[in-house]
Amino acid sequence: MTLGSFFLGLALMIIGFLCVRKTDALLRYFGDISEVFGLINAQWISWKVFGVALMIVGFMVAFGLLQAFLILTIGRLFNFSV
């Protein structure tokens, strides 16, 4: 874990929190993010799910857990090991 990865993870967590907290403003400025995923009428929930996912990824980046998580989940699919 480096100091740069910690601050990157912290920034991702803050952006994710703002996506959850300021959903109304994001809908006004950027529109419906669920159109990208092909969902219909999932405006609020799509921004909130995106924000929570961003916070989880930011936490894993900040504390150096992202690589271990990816090896344990996707790595087994492609037969990678530590």
N, C-alpha and C positions, 0 to 999 in steps of 0.2 A: 504494500500500500504506500503510495506516495502522497505528498501534500497536494499535488495537482489533481490526482484522481479523487481525493477527498473533496476538494472544492468543486470539481465537476459534478460529483454526486450530490453535493449540497445544492448546487444550482438546479439540477434536475428535480430534486425534491421540492424546492421552492416553486419552480414552474408548475410542477404537478399539483401542488397545494393551491396555487392561483387558478389552475384549471377547474378545480373542484369548488373553490370559494367564489369565483367570479364567472360562473357559467353564463349568467344572463348577458354580461358584457361581451363574452366571447361569441355568443350566438349572434349578437348584433353586429360585431365587427367582422367575424370570419364565416358566419353562417353555420350550416349543419355539417358536422364532421361525419355523420353516419352515412351520408351520400357516398363517401369514399369507399365504405365497406358494403354498400348496397342494401343498407337497412332502410326501412320506411318508418317515419315518425318516431325516431328514437333520439331526438335532438338533445334533451337535457342529459339523459342517461349516457349517451355516447361521450359527451365531454367529461362527465364524472368518471366513467370507466377509464378513459384515456388518462385523466389526471392521477387516478389511483395507481394505474400501471406505471406511469412515469415516476411516481414517488417510490414504488417498490424497486424499480430498476435503479433509481438514484441512490437508494439505501444500499443496494448491493454493490454499486460502483464505489460509493464512498468508503465502504468498509472492506473492500476487496473480496466480495463474495460472488461476484458475477461469473468469473471463470469457473469456479467450483460448481456453481449452479448449472451452468451450461454443460459442463462435462458430465454431471450426474443425470441430466435430463436428455439432452440431445446427443451427448457423447455415447450413450448406450445404443442409440439408434445407428450410429456409424461405427460402433465398436472401438471408440477411443478409450484410453485408460490413463490414469495418472501415474 
